[in-house]
Amino acid sequence: MRLRIKNSNSSLLWAGALGSAFAGALLLWVSMSQSVGIGGDAVIYLESARNFAAGRGIGLIQPDGTFRLIPYFPPFYPIVLAGFAKLGMEILSAAKLINLACFMLMIALVSWGVGRAAKRWYVGWLCGGLLAGSPILVPGYSWAMSEPLANLFAVGALAFLLRSFEAEGCGASFALSIGCAAAAAATRYSMILVPIAGAGLTLILGRSRTAARRVFAAFLYGAASLLPLGGWMAYDHAVTATTASRSLLDRSELTHEIFRYLREMGIVIQGWFVPESWLARLDWREFPALAAALLLIGLLLIVLIAAATVRIGGGRDRDEPSNTLLLAAAAFILGYIALIGAVSVRTYPPITIGQRMFLPAHIAAIVVFSLLVGSDWTAREARTKAGFAVTALCALLAVGFFTLRTVRIARQNAVSGFAFDAPGWRESETIAALKTRMGGDSVIVSNEETALRLYLERPIWQLREIYAGAGDPFPPSFSDRTAATGDPARAAILAPDGILVLFDSFEDQLAELYGGNGAELAKRLTEGLTLVYDGGDGKIYRFDPVP
């Protein structure tokens, strides 16, 4: 069914989509006005892009001069950054430009698509307002990370795929959807769900009248869109003997780990509706968080079943684009929750279950909410203007509440910066001491190696690459000179030109990994080392061998 809406409504829909896109870009620009966010993962992306642009390969130069293929992430985002670098643009400026462009395009495409599917311009405006003013998306898009690019490709894949379902002869839209799905998966591993979801939607909702043709189309979609990622993963495994620098974990307490994941996800879901400062004050970390996760999953299952029932029922609403989009968005969120849960529970190193990880689910949740509210508006339009006005007012208040939260967050980021661009890092006494006191031949080991890679612009050994949860024993102190751990970082510290740099975060890291008192663990680990610098935010140690 080819979808048509009145020209006047179409103009209003486009105006809302573009207006929301520019409003969201303004908030994002304010958030990034001091700098795009740079954390540990961002440093890996940025340095990999610089190395690729310089012809050294896509990865990191290690302190011993060896080359390490980019860990944890697929390669497409740093390849795009390297392309901008080849054109003469500074890497951080390129990251900021990508974030702004991807945010604007995502808002415009999603809000226009939702309004078009609902056949109501004001439903598109609601979706655009929620996206542009989201206190989750604006800070999430402020980092030099791959999520903005991956999310745009995912949205494009779904948009082109649904367009191909509207009528026969939409082969170009189908091919574009495959290309976007392939790019999404090659940008972020979690987006492997996009090719899988696209193949499933093609099988279930495809226009082909025979089951055999739909099966073939679904296979073609999945195989073609997964081909680039499959080639990269095969190469990665051949070079590193791991997949994405991850390995399977033998979890004996699987039920405990599943509930741990649900609690962490529940905290993320709570943050969609309630400011983090409120959550911290209430200390909702156990039952309420778990309840939030289970409630979201339950509501999505209800929506999915209802939309599927309409689809299977064969009534006049069977092919309604709004129902098709609702079905696809709800299924995507549930699939994404399951995928991230499987990675969190069954693999290591551990992944951070935070807001940025769930940005795709947040976007899809806004789509679901907008379509549900839009269906209520459509029903009320014919009955009572008062009921329509009440729900419209509630929606307007929701957009206003979220936007006010976002304005506050954006202003805070503009004033203080965040992550490695925060004043605490820019004005670090320990980093200043390293720049002025340590020679260029020093081999540096640190618990904050990515921060030092950024500020010192040189390779740094990680104190210990963390593969948590599986019982890594506490490393021996440096007073035990006979200990053989096979750890290259320990060997570097014991070398004549080796130094160990421990920032104040070290004690908390030790306590989280091994339990107990972090200060006592740090003291125990550094026995046998000589303290050569004690700054306001960290310490520097050397190993002095006994003659």
N, C-alpha and C positions, 0 to 999 in steps of 0.2 A: 504494500500500500504506500503510494507516494504521498508524503505529507505536505499539506498546503495550509497556510494561514493568510489572513487578510493582509493586504499591503500596509495598512495603517498599523496593524499589530506587529507586523514584521519590522517596520521602522522603529517602533517603540522598543521592541525586543533588542534590536541592534544597538539602539541608544543606551539601553540599560547595560548590555554586555560590555560595550566600550567604556561607558562611564565607570562601571565597577572595576574594570581592568586598570584604568588610570588611577582611580582612588586607591586600589590595592598597591599599585606601583609606587604611589606617593608615600604610603605608610612604610613600604619596604625600603624605599630610598632613605627615609629618615632613620630607620633602624640600622642601615648599613652606612650612614653618613660618615662615621668615624673610620670604620673599616669593615670589610666582610669578615664574618666569624671564622677564626682559625683555631681548630682543636687538633688533637693528635692525629685523627684520621685525615683531616684536611691537609696536614703537612705531608702525609704520604702521597696524596693526590697531587699536590703542588710540586713536590720534588720529582715525582715520577713524570709529570708533564714537562718540567724543565729538562730532565735527562733525555726524554724522548725527542724534544725539540732540538736538543744538541747532538742527536744521533747516537746517544749512549745506550738506548734501549728504554723500555717502559718499566721502570722500577727504581730501586734505591742503590746507591753506592755505599757499601759497608765500610767501616773503619779500617778493615784489613785490605781494602782495595778491591774486594770481590763485588760482583753485581748480584743483587737479589731481585728477582721478578716481583712486580707489585703484589704485595700480600693482601689478602682479605677481600679484594675488590676486583671486578672485571675491568677491562681497560678503556672503555669507550669515553668516559668523562675526561680522563687525563689526555686522551688523544685529541678531543675537541679543544681543551685548553692549549695543548701544544700547537694546534692549528692557528689559534689566535696569536700565540707567541711568535710563530713563523711570520705572521703578518706585521710584527713589530709592536704588538700590544703587550703591556706588562701583565703578568699572570694574574695578579690579584684584581686588576681592573677587568680582565676578561671574565673572571669568576663573578664579579659583581654584575657585569653586563648580562651574563647568562642567566643569573638569578632573576634579574628584572624582566628580561624578555620572556623567560619561561613562566613567571608568575602572571604576567599580563596575558599571555596567550592561553594559559590554562584557565584563568578566570573567564575570559571572553568565550572560549570554546565550550566550557562546561555550562555556564549560565545561558548561553544562546541555545545549546543543545537541550537543556532541561526545559526552557521556555517553549521551544519548538515542539518537543515531545508532548508537553502538557497543553499545547495550543492556547496558552495564556501568557501574554507578555509579562504580567506581574509575577508569575511564578519564576520566570527567568530572572527578574529583578531581585526577588527574595534570595534565590540561589547565589547570584552575583554579590549581593550585599553580605551574605554570610561568609562567602569565600574571601572577599576583599578585606573584611573586618575581622577575620578569624585570629584570635590570640594564639592559635596553634600554628597556623600556616605562616604568618608574617615572621615570627622569630625562627621558625623552622627553615624558611627560605633565605635567612640571613647568613647562613654558613657557606663556606667554600666547599660544598659537598655535592654529591651526585644526585641527590633526591629531586631537585627542581627539574633537571633534564630528564630523569627517568620518569617522573610523574607526567611530564608533558607528553612523552612518547606513549605512555600507557593510556592517557586520555585520548590521544590521537588514534591509537589502535582501536579503542572501543568505538569512537565516533565514526571512523571510516567503516568499521565492521557493521555497525547498526545501519549505516547508510546503504551498505550493500544488500541488506535484508529488505529494504523498502520496495525494490522492484527488480525484475530480471534485467540482465545486461549491465550490472554494476561491477564488472570485473576490475576496473581501475580502482574503485574504492576498496575492493577486497585485497588487491595487491598492495595498496598503500597501507592498509591495516596490517598486513604481514610485515611490511618494512618497519612500521612503527613498533610492532611487538618485538621484532628482532632487536631493534635499537634499545628498547627499554630493558630487555633481558641482558644485553651486553653492557648496559650502564650500571645496573645494580642487580645483584644475584636474587634478591627477594622478588624482583619483577619477572622471574621465571614463571610466575603465576599468570602473567598476561598472555603468553603463547598458549598455556594450558587452558585458560579461561576462553580464549578466542576459539580454540579448537572445539571446546565443549559447546559454546554458543552456536558455532557453525553447525554442529551435529544436531542440536536441538531446535534451533530457530531458523536454520538456513532455508532459502527459497526453493531449493531443489525438491521436486515432488517425489522422487524415489529415494528410499533409504540408502541404497548403494551409492548414489551420487553425493548424498550428504556425508556419508562415511568417508568417501574419497576426498571431498572438499575439506573435511575436518582434519584428515591425515595430512593433506597438503599444507594446510595452515600451520599445524603444529610442527611438522618436520622442517618446513622452510624457515619459520620464525625462530626455531631453536638451533638452526645450523651454525650461525656465527658463535653463539655461546658455547655450543658443543665443541666446536673447533678450538676455542680458547681454553676450555676446561681440559681437553685432552692434552694440549700443549703445556698447560700449567702443571698437570699431573706428571707429565714426562720430565719436566725440568725440576720440580720441587718434591715429587712423590706425595703431594697432598692435593686436595681440591680446595681452592680459596684459602690455603693455609689453615684448613680445618681438618679435624679427624673425628671419627665416630667415638662416642663415649659410652662405656658400659654402665648404664644407670641401674643400680640394684633397687633403688627406691623410686620407681617410676611414678607412682601415684603422688608421692610427696613433691616431686619435681613438677608435675603437671599443675598441682595446686599453687606451687610457688610461682609458676609462670602466670597463672590466672590472677593471682594477687597483684603481681607487678603490672600486668595489663590493666587490671581494674583501676590502679592508681592513674594510669594514662587516661582511661575513660573518664574518671572523675575530673581530671584536668580539662577536659573538653567543656565542662559546664561550670566548674567552680575554680576561682583563682588559686594558685598554688599556696599563696600566703594563708588563705582560709583553711586549706587542707592541712598545712603544717600546724596551724593553731588547733585544729580539731584532732590531729594525729589519727586520721583514718587510714590505717595501714593493714588491718587484718580483715575482720569480717566485712565491713562496708566496701572495701576494695574488691574482695572476692564476689560480693553480692552484685556490685556494679558490672563486673565482667560477665557473670552468669545472666544478669538481667539483659544486657546488650545482646548476648548470644540468643537468648530466648526470644526477644523482640524481633531480631533479624530472621529467626526461623519462622516466626508467625508471618512476617511480611513475605518471605520466600514462598511459603506454602500457599498463602493467599494469591500471590501473583501467578504461581504455577497452576493453581486451580483455575484461575481465569483463562490461562493459556490453554489448558487441557480441555476446559469446558466447551470450547467451540462456539461461544456466543459472539455477539457483535463486538465485544471488547477484546476478543482474542488477539487480534493483531494491532491493538492500540500501541503506538510507540511509547507512550508513558508507562504502560504495563511492562513492555519489553525492557525498557531502561531500568525500571524498578527491580525487575527480576535479576538483571545483570549486575546492578550495583549491590544488592543484598547478597547475592552469591559470591561476588568478589570479596566483600568484607569477611564473610565466613571463611572463604578459602584462604585469605591472607592471614587471618587469626590462626588457622590451622597450620599454615606453612611456617610462620614465625615461631609458633609453639614447638613444632617438630625440630627446628634448628636449635632453639633454646634448650630443649630437654635432652636432645640426643647427640649434640656435637659440642666440641670445645675448640678454641678458647671461648669463654662465655661472651654472649652478645648483650649489649645494653638495651634493656626494654624501656624506651623513653618515648617522648612525644615525636621526635624526628623519625624514629623507626616506623611509627604508625601514621605518617602523613598521608599515604595513599588511602588507608582506611578512613581517615578523617574526611578527605575529599569525597569519597563514596558515601559516607554517612550524611554529609550535607546534601548530596543528590537525593538520597532516600527521604530525608526529612522534607526537602522542598517538594518532592513529588507527592508525598502523603498530604502535606498541607494544601498543595495545589488541588488534589482530588477533593478535599473537603471544601475548598473555595468553589470549585466547579459545581458541587452538589448544592451549596448554599445560595449560589447566584440565582438559581431558579426559584428559590423558596422565600428567603428573607434577607433583605439588605442589612438588617441589624445584626444577624448572626455572622454575615460576611465581614461586617465592620469590626466586630469583636475579635475574630480570629486574625484579621489583618492588623489590628492594633497590637495584639500579642506578638505577632511575627515582627512588627516594626520595633517593639521594645526589645526583643531578643537580638535583633541586628544592632540596635543602639548599645545594648549592654556589652556585647562582644567587641564592638568597635571601640568603646571607651577603654576596655581592657587592653586592646591592641595599641591604642594611642599611648597609653601609659608605658607599655613595654617598649615600644619603638623609641620614645623619648629617653627612657632609661638606657637603652643600648647606644643611643646617639651621644649621651653624656659620658657614660662610663666605659663603653666598649664591652667586649665579652670574650671569654676564653683567653687565648694567648695574647689578645690585643688589650686586655684589661690593664689598668694602671699597675696592679701588683706585678705583672710580668714585664711591662714596659720599663718600670722603675726598679727592677730587681737588683738588689745589691750583689747577690751571688753571681748573676750573669755579668754585671759590670766588673766584678773581680776577675772572672774568667777572661774577659776581654783584655784586661790591663796587666794581669799578673802571670797568666799561663802562656807558655810559649806555643808556637805553632806545631811543635813536634809532640806535644802532650797527647796521650790517648785518653779520651774522656769516657767514663762510664757514669750513667745517671739513671735515677728512677723516673725522670721526666725528659727522656731522650728526644722526643719529638719537639718539645719546646726549645731545647738547645740546638737541635738541627735548624730550627727556624731562625733563632737569634744569632747563632754563631756561624751559620751557613757552612757547616762541615758535618761529616758523618760522626755519629755518637753511638757508642755501645749501649744497648738496653741492659740495665742491671740484671734483669732476669725476665725472659719472655714468659708471660704468664699463661699457663694452660691450667686453669683453675678447676677446682672441684674434684679432681681425680687423685688428690693426695700427694702432691709434690712435697717431699720432705723439706723442712726448714733448712736452708743452706747453712753449712758450717761457718763459724766465725773465721776471720782472717788470721787469728792467732794460731789456728791449726794449719801450719804450713805444709803438712803432708796430705791434706785432703785433696782427692782427685775427683772433681765433679764433672769434668768434661764441658764446663761452662766457659765459652771464650771470653765473656765479660770478666769473670773472675781472674782468668789468666792475664787479661789486659791490666787489671788493677795491680796485680803482683809484679808486672813488668816495671823496669826502671823509670819509664816516662809515663806510667799510668796514674790517673787520679780518679777518685770517686766523688761525685757530686750528688748530694742528697738534699732535696728540698723538703720543706716542712710537711708536704703531703705524704712523705714516706711512712711516717708512723701510722697514719690512718690506713694506708695501703696494706701494711703488714698486719694490722689488726683485722682487716676485712678478710685477708687471705688465710691467715693462720690462727686467728682468734687470740684472745689474751690482751695484754697491755702492749700497745704499739711502741711506746717509749722504751720499755724493757727489751722488746725484741730488736729494736734498732741498736740499742747499746750492745746487746749480745752479738749481733751480726758484725759490728764495726770493731770488735776487740782485735787488737793487733795492728790497727791502722793509726796513723798520726794525724790529728786534726791540724790543718794548716790555715784554715779560714773559717770563721764563724760569723755569718752575716745575719741580717734580720729575717731572711726567708730561707736560708739553707746553710749547709756546711760543705767544706771541701776537705777530703782526706787523701793522704798518700800512704803507701806501704814502704816502711823503712826496714830492710832486711837486717837481721842480726849478723854481725860480722862472724 
